[in-house]
Amino acid sequence: MSLSPLFVEKAFGDLPGWDDDDHQAAFAAFRRSAFHVLTKPYRSGALGVDFHAFADAYAEARIVSPANRSPVLTRGEARAFFERHFVPALIPAENAGAGLVTGFYEPQVEASPVRTDRFSLPLLSRPADLVDIDDANRPPGLDPYLAFARQTPNGPVEYPDRGEIERGALDGKGLEIAWLADKVDAFFIHVQGAARLAMTDGRLARVTYAAKSGQRFTGPGKILSEIGEIPLAEVTMQSIRAWFKAHPDRADEILWQNRSYIFFRPADVEDAALG
């Protein structure tokens, strides 16, 4: 597999701040990934980064027991590890513009194990009739973008989207994992694909991604910018939340334009400090 021409090879000395980075913390994070891939290998993306190219780095990182989560390399050893196994690459922004870096985190929200007047918005588990779709089982006429579909006696069809599900398309199927109080909190959990749930019974629970309805994702920031509610340059998670707080009656109008719906599964809270 060849690397995408978007990558421009650089030296570690070209990386701003590399000398001052916390290489031990970076190695600790990489080591967790090295054990994770033993049960769930990462998919290689369209940029041509071959998962198997990480094999030597993963093997070296796994020499340390997974039960030992504290950094075990000195800062210099951790830095040498990355410089030995990796090559920095620059991805130039299109048309000499500015790049955009996004990140993942796990929000923590209050939740209830049962529906109440306050907690009425469910996080749903994967439905039994949701099936994976690829070129081998995709029926003629089904949107080639869809990687999931609803299995019916007549074959796979497009799954209900966010608006249909939130209007009750899956009610009565017993899919509810937990119940939330805030529609915007629920939406951003869908965006992140995972969350910590501070349950009303005192437990700290966790959910993570299981599957999705399959339709394309459309971010609310893009929608709000296009209709003139938030200038594009000012679109952030904070500005989006502030807009929804000021316009709660328009939440469905905006959020249902993102047809993609995420399903979850319960997961262990392995380390409360992570995420």
MARFIKOL-116098 format. One line per field, with one value per residue (C-alpha): chain; z, y, x. Coordinates in Angstrom, 1 decimal. Layout:
BEGIN
chain = (A | ...) .
up = (Z | ...) .
north = (Y | ...) .
east = (X | ...) .
This chain:
BEGIN
chain = (A | A | A | A | A | A | A | A | A | A | A | A | A | A | A | A | A | A | A | A | A | A | A | A | A | A | A | A | A | A | A | A | A | A | A | A | A | A | A | A | A | A | A | A | A | A | A | A | A | A | A | A | A | A | A | A | A | A | A | A | A | A | A | A | A | A | A | A | A | A | A | A | A | A | A | A | A | A | A | A | A | A | A | A | A | A | A | A | A | A | A | A | A | A | A | A | A | A | A | A | A | A | A | A | A | A | A | A | A | A | A | A | A | A | A | A | A | A | A | A | A | A | A | A | A | A | A | A | A | A | A | A | A | A | A | A | A | A | A | A | A | A | A | A | A | A | A | A | A | A | A | A | A | A | A | A | A | A | A | A | A | A | A | A | A | A | A | A | A | A | A | A | A | A | A | A | A | A | A | A | A | A | A | A | A | A | A | A | A | A | A | A | A | A | A | A | A | A | A | A | A | A | A | A | A | A | A | A | A | A | A | A | A | A | A | A | A | A | A | A | A | A | A | A | A | A | A | A | A | A | A | A | A | A | A | A | A | A | A | A | A | A | A | A | A | A | A | A | A | A | A | A | A | A | A | A | A | A | A | A | A | A | A | A | A | A | A | A | A | A | A | A | A | A | A) .
up = (0.0 | -1.0 | 1.0 | -0.2 | -2.1 | 0.5 | 2.9 | 2.7 | 4.6 | 7.2 | 10.0 | 13.7 | 14.0 | 11.8 | 14.3 | 16.4 | 20.1 | 19.6 | 21.9 | 24.7 | 24.2 | 26.9 | 25.1 | 28.1 | 28.1 | 24.3 | 24.7 | 27.5 | 25.2 | 22.3 | 24.5 | 25.4 | 21.6 | 21.1 | 23.4 | 22.0 | 18.5 | 19.6 | 19.9 | 17.4 | 14.7 | 13.4 | 9.8 | 7.3 | 5.8 | 2.4 | 3.1 | 2.6 | 6.2 | 6.4 | 9.8 | 9.5 | 9.2 | 13.0 | 13.8 | 15.1 | 17.1 | 18.7 | 19.5 | 21.2 | 23.2 | 24.4 | 26.0 | 29.1 | 31.1 | 30.2 | 33.9 | 34.4 | 33.2 | 34.4 | 32.0 | 32.3 | 29.8 | 30.5 | 28.5 | 26.3 | 25.7 | 24.9 | 22.4 | 20.8 | 20.5 | 18.3 | 16.3 | 15.6 | 14.5 | 12.9 | 10.2 | 10.5 | 7.6 | 6.7 | 5.2 | 3.5 | 3.7 | 0.4 | -1.5 | 1.1 | 3.7 | 7.3 | 8.5 | 10.9 | 13.7 | 15.4 | 18.6 | 20.4 | 24.0 | 26.1 | 27.7 | 31.0 | 31.6 | 34.1 | 33.2 | 34.5 | 34.2 | 33.8 | 32.0 | 34.2 | 33.5 | 33.6 | 31.9 | 28.7 | 25.9 | 25.3 | 24.2 | 22.1 | 21.6 | 18.2 | 16.8 | 15.7 | 12.2 | 11.5 | 9.2 | 7.8 | 4.1 | 1.6 | -2.1 | -1.6 | -0.2 | -1.4 | -3.3 | -6.5 | -5.9 | -2.3 | -1.8 | -2.3 | 0.6 | 3.1 | 5.2 | 7.3 | 6.4 | 7.7 | 7.0 | 5.8 | 4.3 | 0.9 | 1.5 | 3.0 | 2.8 | 4.2 | 7.9 | 9.6 | 10.1 | 13.1 | 12.8 | 12.3 | 15.2 | 17.6 | 16.5 | 17.7 | 14.8 | 17.3 | 20.3 | 22.1 | 21.1 | 24.5 | 23.1 | 25.7 | 27.6 | 29.6 | 29.6 | 29.3 | 30.2 | 27.5 | 23.7 | 22.9 | 25.3 | 23.6 | 20.2 | 21.1 | 22.6 | 19.1 | 17.6 | 19.9 | 19.8 | 23.5 | 26.9 | 30.6 | 32.3 | 35.9 | 36.8 | 39.2 | 41.2 | 41.9 | 39.3 | 36.7 | 33.5 | 30.0 | 26.5 | 23.2 | 19.6 | 18.3 | 14.9 | 13.0 | 10.8 | 7.9 | 6.5 | 5.9 | 8.9 | 8.6 | 11.4 | 13.1 | 12.8 | 9.0 | 9.0 | 11.4 | 9.4 | 6.1 | 7.5 | 8.9 | 12.6 | 13.4 | 11.2 | 9.9 | 11.6 | 14.9 | 14.8 | 17.8 | 20.1 | 22.6 | 20.1 | 18.9 | 22.4 | 23.2 | 20.1 | 21.1 | 24.7 | 23.3 | 20.7 | 22.4 | 20.2 | 17.1 | 18.2 | 16.2 | 13.1 | 13.1 | 14.5 | 12.3 | 9.3 | 10.4 | 9.4 | 10.8 | 14.1 | 16.4 | 18.4 | 21.5 | 23.6 | 27.3 | 28.1 | 31.1 | 32.7 | 32.6 | 33.8 | 35.0 | 34.2 | 30.5 | 27.9) .
north = (0.0 | 3.4 | 6.5 | 9.2 | 12.0 | 14.3 | 13.3 | 15.3 | 13.5 | 15.6 | 15.2 | 15.1 | 18.3 | 20.0 | 19.4 | 22.5 | 21.6 | 18.1 | 18.6 | 19.7 | 17.2 | 14.7 | 11.6 | 9.4 | 10.2 | 9.6 | 6.2 | 5.2 | 6.1 | 4.2 | 1.2 | 1.0 | 0.9 | -1.8 | -4.1 | -3.0 | -4.1 | -7.7 | -7.9 | -5.2 | -4.2 | -0.7 | -0.2 | 1.3 | 4.4 | 5.9 | 7.8 | 4.6 | 4.1 | 0.3 | -1.1 | -3.8 | -1.2 | -0.7 | -4.3 | -3.8 | -0.8 | -2.5 | -5.6 | -3.5 | -1.6 | -4.8 | -6.0 | -4.2 | -5.8 | -4.3 | -4.2 | -1.7 | 1.6 | 4.0 | 5.1 | 2.7 | 4.4 | 7.5 | 10.5 | 10.0 | 6.3 | 7.2 | 9.8 | 7.4 | 4.8 | 7.2 | 8.4 | 4.7 | 3.5 | 6.6 | 9.2 | 12.7 | 13.8 | 17.1 | 17.3 | 20.8 | 22.6 | 23.0 | 26.3 | 27.4 | 27.8 | 26.9 | 23.3 | 22.0 | 19.5 | 17.7 | 15.6 | 12.9 | 12.9 | 11.1 | 13.5 | 12.6 | 13.3 | 12.5 | 9.6 | 7.3 | 3.6 | 4.1 | 6.6 | 9.4 | 12.8 | 14.4 | 11.6 | 10.8 | 10.7 | 7.2 | 5.9 | 2.8 | -0.5 | -2.0 | -3.4 | -7.0 | -6.1 | -3.8 | -5.5 | -4.6 | -3.9 | -4.1 | -4.8 | -8.5 | -8.1 | -4.7 | -4.9 | -3.0 | 0.5 | 0.8 | 4.0 | 2.8 | 5.0 | 3.0 | 0.5 | -0.5 | -1.4 | -2.9 | -6.6 | -7.4 | -10.5 | -8.9 | -8.0 | -5.0 | -1.6 | 1.8 | 2.0 | 4.7 | 7.9 | 10.1 | 11.9 | 8.7 | 7.0 | 10.0 | 10.1 | 6.5 | 4.1 | 1.8 | 2.2 | -1.0 | -3.0 | -2.8 | -1.1 | 1.5 | 1.4 | 4.6 | 7.7 | 11.3 | 14.6 | 16.9 | 16.4 | 18.3 | 16.2 | 13.1 | 14.5 | 15.2 | 11.7 | 10.5 | 12.8 | 11.4 | 7.8 | 7.2 | 8.7 | 8.2 | 8.1 | 9.3 | 7.2 | 8.4 | 5.2 | 6.2 | 4.1 | 5.4 | 3.6 | 3.9 | 3.4 | 3.2 | 2.9 | -0.3 | 0.7 | 3.4 | 3.8 | 4.4 | 7.8 | 10.6 | 12.8 | 16.4 | 18.6 | 21.2 | 23.8 | 23.6 | 23.9 | 26.8 | 28.6 | 28.0 | 29.5 | 32.5 | 31.7 | 31.4 | 32.7 | 29.9 | 31.2 | 31.2 | 27.6 | 25.6 | 23.1 | 25.9 | 28.2 | 25.4 | 24.5 | 28.2 | 28.5 | 25.4 | 26.7 | 30.0 | 28.2 | 24.9 | 24.9 | 24.6 | 21.6 | 19.0 | 21.2 | 21.4 | 18.0 | 15.9 | 17.3 | 15.0 | 11.8 | 9.6 | 7.9 | 6.1 | 2.9 | 2.0 | -0.9 | -0.9 | -0.9 | -1.1 | 2.0 | 0.7 | 3.9 | 6.8 | 9.2 | 8.4 | 10.1) .
east = (0.0 | 1.4 | 1.0 | -1.2 | 0.5 | -1.0 | 1.8 | 5.0 | 7.8 | 9.6 | 12.1 | 11.4 | 13.4 | 10.8 | 8.0 | 7.3 | 7.5 | 8.8 | 11.7 | 9.4 | 6.6 | 5.6 | 7.0 | 6.3 | 2.6 | 2.5 | 4.1 | 1.7 | -1.2 | 0.4 | 1.0 | -2.7 | -3.5 | -1.0 | -3.0 | -6.3 | -5.4 | -5.0 | -8.8 | -9.9 | -7.4 | -7.7 | -8.9 | -6.5 | -7.8 | -7.8 | -4.6 | -2.6 | -1.5 | -1.2 | -2.2 | 0.5 | 3.2 | 2.7 | 3.4 | 7.0 | 6.1 | 3.1 | 5.2 | 7.9 | 5.3 | 3.6 | 6.7 | 5.5 | 2.6 | -0.8 | -1.6 | 1.2 | -0.3 | 2.3 | 5.1 | 8.0 | 10.4 | 12.4 | 11.5 | 14.5 | 13.7 | 10.1 | 11.2 | 13.7 | 10.9 | 8.8 | 11.8 | 12.7 | 9.3 | 7.7 | 8.3 | 6.7 | 4.6 | 3.1 | -0.4 | -0.5 | -3.8 | -5.7 | -5.2 | -2.6 | -5.4 | -5.4 | -5.7 | -8.3 | -7.4 | -10.2 | -10.0 | -12.0 | -13.0 | -15.6 | -18.1 | -19.6 | -23.3 | -25.9 | -28.1 | -30.8 | -31.2 | -35.0 | -37.1 | -38.4 | -40.1 | -36.6 | -34.7 | -36.6 | -34.1 | -32.6 | -29.3 | -30.1 | -28.3 | -27.9 | -31.2 | -31.4 | -32.5 | -29.5 | -27.1 | -23.7 | -23.7 | -20.9 | -20.5 | -21.1 | -24.6 | -25.7 | -29.0 | -29.5 | -30.7 | -29.4 | -27.3 | -23.7 | -22.7 | -24.7 | -22.6 | -25.7 | -29.2 | -32.4 | -32.9 | -36.4 | -38.0 | -37.5 | -33.8 | -31.9 | -33.5 | -32.3 | -32.6 | -34.8 | -32.9 | -32.4 | -35.7 | -37.7 | -36.0 | -36.5 | -40.2 | -40.6 | -39.5 | -37.8 | -40.1 | -41.0 | -38.0 | -36.2 | -33.1 | -32.7 | -29.4 | -29.8 | -31.9 | -30.6 | -32.1 | -30.7 | -31.2 | -28.0 | -25.9 | -27.3 | -26.4 | -22.8 | -22.5 | -23.5 | -20.8 | -18.1 | -19.3 | -18.8 | -19.6 | -19.3 | -22.7 | -23.0 | -26.0 | -28.7 | -28.2 | -24.5 | -22.8 | -20.3 | -21.2 | -19.9 | -21.2 | -19.3 | -20.1 | -21.8 | -23.2 | -25.1 | -28.1 | -25.8 | -26.8 | -24.3 | -23.4 | -24.3 | -22.9 | -25.2 | -22.4 | -22.5 | -26.3 | -26.3 | -23.7 | -25.5 | -28.8 | -26.9 | -27.3 | -23.6 | -20.7 | -18.6 | -15.5 | -17.2 | -18.6 | -17.4 | -19.0 | -19.5 | -21.2 | -23.4 | -24.4 | -25.1 | -27.3 | -29.4 | -29.7 | -31.1 | -33.4 | -34.6 | -37.7 | -35.6 | -33.4 | -35.3 | -35.4 | -31.6 | -30.5 | -32.8 | -31.1 | -28.2 | -29.8 | -27.1 | -28.1 | -25.6 | -26.2 | -24.2 | -23.1 | -22.3 | -18.5 | -16.3 | -14.8 | -11.3 | -9.7 | -11.7 | -8.8 | -9.0 | -11.2) .
